[in-house]
Amino acid sequence: MIAKPDASDVTVLASPEGTNSPLPGTGNELTWSPDGKQIAYISSTPDSRAAEAGGDPMVITRYLYKPDAGEGMTRFNDNQRLHIFVVGIATKQIRQLTKGDTDEHSIDWSPDGKEILYLTNPEPNQDEFFNYDVFALSVADGSVRRITATESNEYDPLWSPDGKRILFRGTRRGLTDRETTMEDTHVWVMNADGSDRREIGAVIDNRQGPPHCSQEGNFVYFTAQERGSNYLMRLPVSGGKPEYVVKEPGFVGSFSVGKDGTVAYSYASPRDTSELYLKSGNGAPRKLTDLNTQVLAGKQLAEVESFTFISNDNKYEVEAFLTKPLGMTANSKHPLIVNIHGGPHGQNGPAFNFKNQVYAAHGWATLNVNYRGSTGYGQKFADAVFDDQNGNEGQDVLYGVSAAVRRNPWIDRERMGIEGVSYGGQLTDWLITQTNEFKAAVPIAGISNLVSYNYMTYYNQYEEMEFGQFLHQSTLMDVAWERSALKHVAAAHTPTMLMHGENDNDVPIAEAEQFFIALKDVGTEAIFVRYPREGHGLSETGHNIDSIDRCIAWYEKHFPKPGAEGVTNVQP
């Protein structure tokens, strides 16, 4: 639909349909023609196997038959395919420009109005080999021009204002996972015909976001992860030295580039969730929204500080972020919750973290460790988890806990808990088989069995990428089982509350089911909280509130009472 700037005169032009098929890194879903008379958009149609797969009984032929499921999603891939459509503003006439059993997405209309850039995976085994390439579609006759033919991935293609060049994010390696990827994406530029391909973002050894071009075409803007933060940067399109546009601790999200380098952007600070800001040139940013004034009014927020330590093998400097509890006094002792990020190729940082702030208000500290494999510390650090899941990165977490306790005597060693979501849940499962130092654990959507997970998830290349081969090759099946928490469950004695979404096809709920029964067999206290309608992560407000309340109650149940060690604890 379209509307006037004041939101009046709303007109419905088309009703796009989507798909539940796991298609990561999809960019623009609509783009205006340069003359403003048409809009190209993405919508779905059934592929050739839709009728067969939807029958009774279902007949599964696709390798990628599971979806990225969640609330309102079906249990299996809906076999819808994304295609490019164009609708006229005046006529409301719709034309379908692409068709077939491939997905076309991430579109951008050329400045001369003749072509639409898009991404698709042209591989004959596209379900098993994830590889986007860049194509251009003729608006007039539907003919297609292939621009890239690489084994690596391209994302977010964008025309330069003069139409002579194409900007995009890309990788170099021939194997990239469908969702989490070990290799950092960088900003690239090439001529409109695909020649003179240059990785201009290589001057920054960190993961970069989708590019945006300045209106005059001289600069490319993008976000870059760096030591727990996400900054806004720019580079000359011709290549050269990068500049920080926004370098404040926190997280820059979406942004738009206007005239003379003016940028509008969302930014989550250490003391607030995302708000909208405007920045012109070298001037100070101006805050345009203040959405949480009433919610945060009168509430004290906890401070977040970072520290570094040397890894167990003396190879890396690892950074951690400690959210301090409220209500601290000279003699108070406070619990510590270790909250492990997912990925493993992700990062924690100083940006506002709701759950950490809830724990702080409860008088608890929270520790986030950017263990090896995390992004924001260069490609070598991200690669350091290769062939070593549930290995040294887990030791990084434990070393981070030791460093935090040594440096902060107010942390109560007898009241420490551990939790995490996804890979964080996997490490939570693993670490409670390696140590008994935590009084309670909450693995959320975690992997307990690397072997079963490999054959149930829709991540069809995840373990292959993380270990460098298929599980059935060489002795990797044995290695994966050896590095599975389930194999070592007899050593797990920490009271554990498992949480999982019923519709999670990313980390199927069977991972929690196995570990729950295994813990019960061992005699370890365990409960299992299953959230209906939820996929990988909780989306319903009631479920999020319930999860936090249950975590607090679980820790309170298993932490010794304040003062039990002879030291007074002051709660805020």
C-alpha positions, 0 to 999 in steps of 0.5 A: 500500500501507499499513502501520503506523508501524513498517512492519509489517502491510503491505497492498497496496490497489492497483497504480497505473500511470503514463505517460511523457507529459511532464506537468510540475508534477504534485502529490499523487498520493494523498490520504486521505479526512478519515475515513481510510476511503478513499484517492484516488490517480492511475493511468493507463488507455489513451486512445483512440489507444493501440491505433493508435499501438502497431501495426506500422506505428505511426500517429502522430496526436498532436502530443506523440508523444514522451515524457520518455524514460529508463531503462526508458521506451519511445521514444514516448508510451505514450498512457496517461492519468492518472485519479483512483481511490478505494480503500476501506481495509477493502473494497479496492474500487476505483472509477474517478472520471474517464476520457477523453482528458485527464489528471487529477492533483495531488489534494487531498480536501476537509475535508468529504469531499465533493470532490477538487480536481485539475488538468487541461488542458481545452484542445481542443489540449492537446498544443500549448497547455499550460494547467492549470486547477483542478477539483473532483470530487464523490466521491459522483456523479462530477460535476465543478465547474470552478473556474478558466478562465484562460489562465495556469497553476495548480499544486498546488491545496490546500484550506484546513483549513476548506474555504473557500479554495483555495491554489495556485501560479500564473502570469499570462502566457498562454503557459507552456512545458511544462517550463522557464518564464520566468515565476516561479510565485507563491502564490495564494489564492481562495475555494472557488468561484474568486472573490476570486482573490489573488496573495499571493505577489506581495510576493516577486519570486522563484520560489515552490514548492508551498504548504502550509497551517498546521493552523490555516489562518492561514499558507501555507508555501512555498519561494522561490529567492533568490540561489542558495539556496532558503529556506522562507518563510511568508505570512498567508493574508490577505496581508501581510509574508513571514517567513523560516522557514529562511534558511540558505544552501543548498537547502530541498526537501520540507517538512511543517508540523505543530502550532504552526508546527513544520516538518520539512524536507530541507535541503542545506547547503554541506557536506552533501547533503540531510538531514532537520531539525526546527524549532519556532517561533523555535528552532534547527533540529535535525538528525534524520538524518546519512546521509553520516557514513561517506562524508564522514568524514575528507574535506576539503570545499571552500569556496564563495564568491559574488561579483558583477560588472557585465554587459557591457551595464552593465544587470545585477549578475550573481552567481557562485559559486566553489568553491575547490580543496583543497591551495592554497598561497601559490604554487600555481596551479590550473585552473578549470572553468566549470560552466554551469547548465541551464534557462536558468531555473534557478540555482546556489548554495552548496548541496553540489555533488558534482561541484564537490567532486570537482573541488576534491579534484582541485585544481581550482576550479569557477565557476558563473555565474547568468547573466541568465535565471536564477531567484532574482533577480527577474522582470526578470532572468529575462526578460532572456534573452527573444529573446536565446538565445546572446547576452548571457547567454553574455557574462555567463558570459565576464565571470564568468570574467574577474572570477574570474581578476582577483580570484583570481591563483591561477587558471591562465588556461592551464588552464581548461575549460568544461562544462554540462548541457542549456542549460549544454551549449547555452552550452558549444557556443555559447561555444567558437564565440566564444572559444578561451580554454578548453583543453577543453569537455564539452557534456552534452545540449546544443542545437547547432541551435535550428532542428532542436531546435525540431522534434524536442523534446517541448518543444512551446512552448519556443522560442515562449515564449523568442522570442515567436513560432513559428519559421516566423513573420517572420524568426525561423527565420533568427535561430534559425539565426544563434544556433545553434552549428552555424552558427559551428562553423568558429570552434570549435577547442576539443577537445570531448567531447560526452556525451548520453543515447540516449533523450533526447527533451528534447534529442534526441541528434541535437543532439550528432550534428550538432555532433560531425560538424561539429567533425570536418569542421572538424578540431577534436578531438572525441569523442562519448560516448553513454549507452544507456538514459539520458534527459535527464541520467544516472540510472545510478550507473555512468554518473555515475561514468563521466561524471565520470572521463571529464571529469577525464581529458579536462581532464587530457589537454588542460591544460598540465602543472603548472609548464609556465608556470614556476609550481609547482602543488601538488595535494592 
